[in-house]
Amino acid sequence: MNDTSEPISRFPVPDPAGLPDDIRQVIEANAKKAGFVPNVFLAYAWRPEQFRAFFQYYDALMRGQSGLTRAEREMIVVAVSAENRCTY
């Protein structure tokens, strides 16, 4: 899924086959949709409870009630990340 010759995280990156079913299903569904597994998914998967918490919060922000469209929310994420010089 990723090139293991170059680390994507300072944390260990688990093999998706060994992850809890719910997390593996999220990773597989997103890989099928996007054509790749975002590194942030694999980095967060090292700690399953944090993975679940991150995606619960993400869903609340991106799918919760708001006057903004999904595209507008994504643009805000990109702008804030760029301003903070964050890869993600």
Buried (B, 14 or more C-beta within 10 A) or exposed (E): BEEEEEEBEEEEBBEBEEBEEEBBEBBBEBBEEEEEBBBBBBBBBBBBEEBBEBBEEEEEEBEEEEEEEEEEBEEEBEEEEEEEEEEE
